[in-house]
Amino acid sequence: MHHPCSARHGALVALLLAAAALPAGAASSTSSAASEGVSASVGSLSTSVEQSSNSSSKDDKVADGDYTVIEVADAPARPGQLRLTLQRQGMAFFLYAPQQAVHRGGVAAGQVVSARQRPFGVEFAAGEPRRTFFLALHDGWLPELQTRAVSL
């Protein structure tokens, strides 16, 4: 049996994902917010963010701010994903994201990607206006998005 609190938490996650996908300052209806949320891919923060060897920080935390995309490369050990090298003020890290999300977001070397801390993880957005292309969720949030069979 599916617990009602878990269903509410799952609905909250879906609403947060939809809200995170809205451009900053944009007013939108609930239906368009939901459609915007579908365009963002989701992954685990612990497997999507990796500090580079030349970074001054050695943990998987990402500070809010704008990062320059230094390189977009294949990630042979991670089929279907690309490795983005993001850099800002002496801090560099790798973001592993699905190829489709990177291409759909129009992310390329030389562009700027914004990282914003959210209660559920980190939101990555690109373009003008900024549009979310990838959400890196804290590990505790990811299971809430998995589909489960419900018996009636």
MOHU-V113759 format. One record per residue. N is the residue number from 0. PHI is phi as a letter, one per 20 degrees, with the letter a starting at -180 (NA if undefined). Layout:
# MOHU-V113759
N|PHI, N|PHI
This chain:
# MOHU-V113759
0|NA, 1|e, 2|f, 3|f, 4|f, 5|f, 6|f, 7|f, 8|f, 9|f, 10|f, 11|f, 12|f, 13|f, 14|f, 15|f, 16|f, 17|f, 18|f, 19|f, 20|e, 21|f, 22|f, 23|g, 24|m, 25|e, 26|e, 27|b, 28|f, 29|f, 30|f, 31|f, 32|f, 33|f, 34|f, 35|f, 36|f, 37|f, 38|f, 39|e, 40|e, 41|c, 42|b, 43|e, 44|f, 45|f, 46|d, 47|e, 48|d, 49|c, 50|f, 51|e, 52|f, 53|e, 54|e, 55|f, 56|d, 57|d, 58|d, 59|e, 60|e, 61|c, 62|f, 63|g, 64|q, 65|e, 66|c, 67|e, 68|e, 69|e, 70|b, 71|d, 72|c, 73|f, 74|c, 75|g, 76|f, 77|c, 78|g, 79|n, 80|c, 81|d, 82|d, 83|e, 84|e, 85|d, 86|c, 87|b, 88|l, 89|m, 90|d, 91|c, 92|b, 93|d, 94|d, 95|e, 96|c, 97|g, 98|g, 99|f, 100|f, 101|f, 102|f, 103|f, 104|f, 105|m, 106|e, 107|b, 108|g, 109|n, 110|e, 111|d, 112|d, 113|e, 114|d, 115|c, 116|f, 117|c, 118|g, 119|e, 120|q, 121|c, 122|e, 123|d, 124|c, 125|b, 126|n, 127|c, 128|f, 129|f, 130|c, 131|f, 132|d, 133|b, 134|d, 135|d, 136|e, 137|g, 138|g, 139|f, 140|e, 141|g, 142|f, 143|f, 144|e, 145|f, 146|f, 147|c, 148|f, 149|d, 150|e, 151|d
